[in-house]
């Protein structure tokens, strides 16, 4: 279960009207999670940002920061450059290039990237909580250190 460490109420202008949107960060509070949060905030000025450390669901040592899920909504994604989900994923991956590099600290990154309109619709329809965790690890390729029990 992922507990929300902090919820900051922010107001952003979306499609020439103001909406209040929660911007939250999960318990992913280690240095890698903090770097991810800072970089995505600087690059996209998100309406909503949630960085979930899902490493505990994988065969890695306790307190690892190797597997993350990012849920981000931004008006930056309303541009033609980020029209498709794939383009939004590429934009997020580009910002986090150092972290997701083969020698970087992040082994896996799941991305849910929404435009401001898509996010607003999810909020209105009460579907925000429907974004669940990633599936549990099925063993991987054995390249990561074994979990300490």
N, C-alpha and C positions, 0 to 999 in steps of 0.2 A: 504494500500500500504506500502511496506517495503522499506525504504530508506537505502542505504548502507552508513554506517558511515565512513568506511575506506576500502581502497583496497590497499593491500601491494603486490607488485610484488615480487615473490620469484622464485628461480630456484631450482629444485630438479632433481636428477638423477633417471630416470625411464627406466628399461630394457636396461641398458648400454647406454642410450643416455640422453641428457639434454633437458628438456622442461621447458618453462616458464609457470607457472600456477598462476592465481590469488588466493590469500588466502584472503577471505573477512569475515568481521563480520558485521552483520546487526545492526540496531538501538537497538538491545537487549543489552543495556549497563548497566543494573543494576547489583547489586552484585551477584545474582544467575547466570545471563548470563555470567558474567565475570568468575565465578568459573567454569562453564561448558566449556567455551572457554579455560581457562588455563589448566584444567585437560585433555581435549581431545588433545590439542596441545602437552602437555608433553607426553602423552601416545602413540600418533599415528604419530606425526610429519607430519601433513596432507599437501597434495598438495593443497587442498581446504578445507576450513572450514567456514561454515556459521551457525550462531546460531540466529534463529528467535524467538522472543518473540511473540507468537500468543495469549497471554492472552486476548487481547482486543476483540477477536472473541468469548469470552465466558462470562458466567454470573459470573464475579468476579469484585471486586472493581477496580477502575481506578489505573493504574500504577502497577498492580499485576505482579508477575513473577511466574506463575503457569503452563503455557502451552507453550511448546517449540517445534520447529522443528529444527533438526540438519541435515545439509547436509555436509557430510564429504567424502573426497576421500584421500586414503593413500596407500602407497606402503606396509605398514604393513598388509593390507588386501590381499596382493598377496600371502601370506603364505598358506600352506595347512590347517592350523588351522582356517583360516577365509575364506575358499573357498566359502561357501554358504552365501546368504543374511542373513539367520537366525543366522549363526555363527558371522557375522559382527555386527548384532544387539546385540547379547549377549555380544560381546566384548565391545561395547559402553556402554551398560547397566551396565556391571561390573565396568567400570571406573567411572560411575556416580551413583554407588550404594547408596551412602549417600543421594544424591539429589532426587533420585526416590524412596527411602524407604517410607513406609507408613506414617512415621512422618517427611519426608523430605519436602522441599519447592516445589518440582515439582510434579504436579498432573497428567500431561500428557506429553509424549515425543514421537514425531514422528521422525523417523530416516530414512534418505536416506544415505546409506553407500556404496560407490563404490570403486572398485579396481582402481589402477592407469590406467590400460588399459581401463576399462569401462569409467572412467572420461575423459581420453584423447579422446576416441571415441565420447563421448557426446560433448566435446568442438569442435572437428573437424566437427561434424554434426550440430553444432549450437543448440543443444538441452538442454543446461544448463539452459536457461531461461524458459524451459518447466516445471521446478519443481516449481509448484505453491504452494499456501498456503494450509493448511489443511482445511477440510470442517468446516463451521461455527457450533457452538455449537447447539445441539438440546435439550438442557435443562438439561442434566446431571442427577445426582442422588440426587441433593439438598444438598450435603454435604459441598459445598463451600459457603462462605458468599455472600450475594446478592450484585450486582453491584450498586455502588453509582452513581446516575445520576445528 
